[in-house]
C-alpha cells in the first residue's frame, strides 16, 4: 500500500490523479492558529502555505475524516475555520464514502511507525510538545477530536509499547503522547482511503510517517501560498480568514490549468511569467496593464523572487492595487471586486511598513 501512489504516477491515469488532492483537518487547525487561539501550531505558517498551494494547484480537494461518527455528527461550523471558509467557496469538500477507521493497522505496522514517531519526537522535541499542547489545551480542536474519534486506533498497541520514557523527554503526559501517536498513525489510514483518488498532502507533523516521499512533493515548483504568507508579513493582506479565502478563490479561478504539473518542466523564468499572467488575469483593470507589467518584470528579474519554489513576490502581486490608485479611474473587474482584500488595497492608497521577510517553505524544508 505504501508505494501505491508512486506506482500510479506512471500509469495512464496520472493526469486524472494530478487534478485531485487531499489535506487533513490537522492542517486546518494549524492554519487557524495563525488567526486565533492563545496557543498555536508551531507549523502554522507552513500549514497556510500548503493549504493555499494545494487548493490553487488542483481541480478538487478532499478532506478525509477519521470515522463514520465524524460524518454523522458533523457540524460544518465545527471544522477549522480555514476549511469551513474554503468549503463555503467550493474550494474543497469532505470525503464521505470512506473513513480512516476502515483501514486496519496491525500491531507490526504500528510498531514500525512508533519507531519513526519516536525519532520524529526526539528530533524536534519542543515543536512536538508545543503542537500537542495546542491540540489538547485549545477547546475547539480538542472538542472536535473527542466528538469525532470514538477511540484511538493505537490503544491496543499502546498498552504494550516499550516503556522508553519518551513522554519524559518531551515533558508531556502519557495521555498527550498517546494522542500524538494516534494522529501520527492515522496518516497511514488516510493514505489508504485516498488511494487511487488523490494526492494526500499531510500536516508537517505527519511527513515522516510511512517510509517514502510522495513523488508529487518533488513537483512543487511555484508557491502562491508563499506569496500570500509574504503578503501577510508585509501587511498587504488583511489578517482575516474570509479575506484570505476570497483571494485564494480568485487566484484559483484565474489559474485554470496552469499549476505545478503543467509548469514542472518549464524554466524558472517561464514559471514566474505564468504567475505574472495569472496575477493580471485576476481582474485588475486593463488601463494599468503596461505599468503593472513594467513593475512585475523588474521584480521578476530579482533573484529573490526567482527562488525555488517560485513566489510572485507578495509586495508585487498585492501591490498591484497601489499602482491602480495612481493611474486608474475606472471600475474594478467583477472578479477582483469580490475579493475584499483587493477592495481594501484599492480604496486605501497607503504604503505598508515592511516587516521581516517570512520564512520560505518548499521541498526539503
Buried (B, 14 or more C-beta within 10 A) or exposed (E): EEEEBEEBBEEEEEEEBBBBBBBBBBBBBBBBBBBEBEBBBBBBBBBBBBBBBBBBBBEBBBBBBBBBBBBEEBEEEBBBBBBBBBBEBEBBEBBEEBBBBEBEBEEEBBEBBBEBBBEBBEEBBEBBBBBBBBBBEBEBBBEBBEBBBEEBBBEEBBEEBEEEEBBEBBEBEEEBBBBBBBBBBBBBBBBBBBBEBBBBBBBBBBBBBBEEEBBBBEBBBBBBBBBBBBBBBBBBBBEEBBBBBBBBBBBBBBBEEBBBBBBBEBEBEEBBBBBBBBBBBBBBBEEBEEBBEEBBEEBBEEEEBBBBBBBBBBBBBBBBBBBBBEEBEEEBBEBBBBBBBBBBBBEEEEEBEEEEEBEBBBEEE
